Amino acid sequence: MTVPLSVLDLASVSEGSTHSAALADTIALARTADELGYRRFWVAEHHGMPGVASSSPPVLIGAIAAATRRIRVGSGGVMLPNHSSLVVAEQFGTLVALHGDRIDLGLGRAPGTDPITTSAVRRGAAQESVDDFPDQVLELLAYFGTIPPLPGGQGGRILAIPGLGDSPELWLLGSSDFSARLAGMMGLPFAFAHHFAGGRHTRLAFEVYRQSFRPSVVLAEPHSMVAVSTTVGETGEEARRLTLPGALSMIRLRSGRPGRAPSLAEAEAHTWTESELAYVDERIATQAIGDLGTVRARVDALVAEAQADEVIVVPQAPELRQREDTLRALVG
């Protein structure tokens, strides 16, 4: 591949499986990525979703970092409005203190769940304004000691211990141009979620990021990464087949029927409507799904379109072995 590759995993919980098995698979996938030379392994924050076990990124990151040797481990991302900036600084400062310069902190602005669960996560706190997320990011930078203390005590009178002097590599994540512009203005790395917000938004977000970029104590020039759903099959048809469980799971989630990830047999037995099949075909057309040559060509085309410096792949297949096969094929 033309740029460094990383992995984003959602700790998918399959029908008939357990949370323990899902998390064990995530750790096993991280070990494989480490052995194969991938740069980063990220996990996401989701709440109240039966098919996703990654509700607590700092805990899972600690387990993955302890089970691997070289690969950077981080969040893709922590949904910052769900948390106190001080607590996030302490959590990730602790991870850095334990594991050194291998920890990434990717920050998102979305809640990662439905409104009712969001209210429970935030203990009924009022909905934040558009100004709150940038302020929280500045608070984090101050707690880590990356920027001078802010008025009111962040990084000065109020200290994050661990945290102060224990900064992870901090990224802003986005699926629109809001975080792209903010990352550019703050001089931070930016990662775009093409894996669920592709199409015309991808090129625009990266253009906004580069145009908005101002050098900072973190970065002298823009640095970006694009996320893409990826499945490598022996043939294009086999790759399409392996993506059916994930597609069916997403269709059920969007229709208000979240559940555990269906098996391949269940997905194949499902009576697919025309609109559902159109969704599958659209996903395949915008992501990197197919035989190895097709996948590599699509990743290279996405990198060229976005002018991204890195790619983070989201392996799509129902079994751990199949996801590992995709990782091996990409670097083979």
N, C-alpha and C positions, 0 to 999 in steps of 0.2 A: 504494500500500500504506500501511497505517497506522503502520508502524514502519520503521526503516532495514533495508535488505536487504544481505546479504553472500553470499559464495560459498565453498563447500567443494569441492575437487576432489581426486580420488584418482589422477590420472595413469594412467588405465586404458590397458593395453596390449592392443590388439586382435589377434586371430588374423591372422597374415600381416604384421603391422606390426613395429616395432622400438622399443626403449627410447628412442632419440633422437626418433622421431616422437611418441611418447606425451608426452615432456617438452616438445617443441615445441608440441604442442596445448595443454598446460597453460599455458604462457607466453602463447600466443595468446588463450586464454580469459580469462586475467588482464588482458590489454590491453583486451579487449572490456568486461570488467567495470569497468575503470578509466574507459573512455570513457563508459560508461552511468551512472556515478555511484554504483556500489555502494560500500559503506563498507569492507568487508574482503575479502581473498582468502586463504583458508587451505588448507594442504596437510597430509596426515596421514602418520604414520609407520607403515609396514608392512614386514615382512621376510619374504623367502622366498616371496613370492606371485608367480607368473608373470604374473598379470594386473594387477599394481600396481607402478608404477615409483617411487613416493615413499618410498623407504627412508631418505633422508637429507634431512629437512626443512630444516636450516640451509643446505645447499648450494643447494637448490631455491629457498628463500626469497630468498637473495641474488640469484639469476638473475632471479626475478620482480620484485623491488624495482628492479633495474637496468633492467628493460624497461618499467616503468610510471612514472607521474608523481605521482599523488595518493593512490591507494587504499592502505589499510593492508594489510600482508602479514604472514602469520604461520602458526603451526602449530595444527592442529586434530586431533591434537596431537602434541607430543613425549611419548613414553612414558617418564616420568622414571625409573622403577626400572631402565630399561635403561642408565642413564648416571650418571656422576659429576655431582653438582650443580655442582661447580667448572667442569667442562668445558662444561656447558650455559650457565652464566653467561658464560664466555669467548666461546662461540659467538654467543650472542644479544647480548652486549655489543659484540662486533665488528660485528654487523649494525646495531645502533643507531648505533655510531660512524660507520659507512659511510652509512647511509640516514636518520638522524635519527629523529624521532618518528613513524615509520610502521610500526614492528615490533611484532607481537603474539606472546606466548609462551603458547600454550594447553598445559596439562599434563594428561596422562592417566596412569592408574594401571595399565592393562592392558599386557601385553607387546607386543601388536600382531602376534603370530605364534604358532606352535605351540611346545610345550615344548622340543623338541630344538633348534630354532633359537634360542629364548630363552636356553638354556644357552650356546650359541655366542656370542650377542650379549653376554651378561654374563660370558663366559669362565668358566663353571661356578660363579659365585658362588652362595651359598646363597639359597634362596627367602626373600624379604623378609617381615617380619611386617607386620601392619596398621599398626603405629606408624611404619614406615620412611618411607612416603610423606609423611605430615605433617611429619616431621623434615626430609626432603629439601626440601620446599617452604620451610620456615623457613630452611634453609641458603641456598637460592637468594635469598630476600629479603635475607638478611644480606650475601651476596656482592654484590648490586646496590646495597647501602647503603640499602635501603628501610626496614629495621629495624636496631636497634643490633647490633653484633657478638655472636655467640653464644659461650658458653663452649667452649673448644677451638680457637678461632681463626677460624671462618668470618666473613669480613668484617672481621676484626681483624688477627691475625698472618698469616693466609692471605688473600691478596688475589686477586681476579679482575681481571685487566688484559688487554684491556678487560673491562668488566663493572661495576666500582665506579663509580657515577655514570652508568652507561649502561643504565638499566633499560628493558626493553620494557614494553608493557602486558601484565600477567600475568593469565591466566584459569585457572580449574580446570574441567576437562571431566568429564562423567560420564554413565553410563547406568543409574545406580541412585541411592539416596539417600545413599550414603557420601560422595561428593565434594560433593554438594549441601550436606550438613551441614558438611563441612569448609570449603567456600568461605564459608558463612555465618559460621562461628565465626572464620575468619581475616579476614573483611571483604574478600573478593575477588570479582571478577565470576565468574559461573557460566554455563556453556553445557551444555545437555543434548542427548544424541544420540537424539532422537526418530526420526531416519531409520533406526535399526536397533533401537531399544528403545522403541517407542511403546506405545500402550495405556495402561493404568491407571498405569504407572510415571511417565508424564510429569507429570500433575497433582501426584502425590505428591512428586516430586523438587523441583518449584518451591515447593510449600508448605513442605517441610522447609527449603529454602534461605532463604525469607523469615522463617520462624519462628526459625531459628538465627542470623540475621544479627546481627553486632555491628559497629558503626562502627570503622574502622581508619584508618591513615595513607593507605591506598589509596582507600577508598570511605567516604563518609558514609552512604550508603543502598544497598540492594540494586540490583544491575544484572545482568540475565540475558539469555540468548539461547537460542533453540531451533533445532535443525537439522532440516530436513525434506527428503526426497527429492522432487524436483519435475520434472515434464515437462509442457510445454504443447503440445498438438496442435491441429490445426484442428478435430478432433472428439475426443470421449472415446475412441472406438475407435482412432483414430490414435495418441493418447497411450499407450494400453495397448500397442499394437504396438511403439512405440519403447522401452518398458521391458522387453520380452521378453529381449533379450540380457543385460541386467544381472541379471534374475531368474534366468535359466539359469546364469549365472556363479556367483551366490550359492548356488544349489541344488547345483552341483557342488562348490563349496568346502565346504559343510556336510556333504556326503557323502564327504569325503576325497579328492576328485578335482579339486584346483585346477588351473587352466589359464588361458590367455589369454582375454580376453573374446570370445565368439563374435560372428560377424557377424549382422546382422539376418536374412539369408537362412538361415543355419544355425539360428538360434533359431526361425524360422517353420517350418522343416522338421523340427524336433525332435518326436518323439512324446511329447507331454505326458501324464503320468499325471493322474489325478483329484487326487491330493494336491499335485502340482506346480501345477496350475491353481488349486487352492484357495490355495496360497501367493501366486501372482500376484494373485489377487483380494483377498486380505487386505492385501497391500502397497498396492494401489491404494486400498483403503478407509481406510487409516490415514495415507496420505501425500497430497501435493498433486499429483495426476496427473489430467489431463483437459483439456477445453478451457479457454480463458483464464478465463471466468467461474467455472467450477468450481474452478480452482486458486486464484484470488484468494479465493474464499469459504472454502476449506479453510484457507488460510494465516491469514486473519482469525480463523477459528474456533479455530485452534490458539493464536494469540496471546492470544485472550480466555481460553481454558482455562488456559494457562500463566501468563498475566499477564506475558509476556516483553517486554523492552524492545527486542529486536532479533530478526531471523530470519536464519539462514544456510541458503541453499538448496543442495542437492546435485543438480545437473542430471543427469538420467538419460536418455541417448540414445547410440546407438553412434557417431555422427559429431560432430566438432567443430561443424560448421555447425548441426546440430540442437540442440546444447547452447547455442550462441550465440543461436539463435532463442528458446529458452525465456527466457534472460536479457533479451533485447530485449522480449519480450512482457510480462514482469512490470512493466517500468518504462515501457512505451509509453503 
